[in-house]
Amino acid sequence: MARRHRNDTATYRELPNYRDRVKSFNMTVNKLVEYTRVQAEIDTTPRRSVDDIKEARIMTLRRAITRIGQLT
């Protein structure tokens, strides 16, 4: 099931304009930051430090940024 927007009335593609799509994108980025904070809070172990978690998330985002940069 596709993630919905605008009070569950539209998919991302159905958002009516650039402004709404940018707002949705930015909200998703903010959620990624929050997910990383939660991971650092509850998934830290003696074998997995906060720095390990942060670096893993940064590497994931760098790979995504590279893919975005390659879009034509």
ABEGO torsion letter per residue (X at the ends): XBBBBGGGABBAAABABAAAAAAAAAAAAAAAAAAAAAAAAAABBAABBAAAAAAAAAAAAAAAAAAAAABX
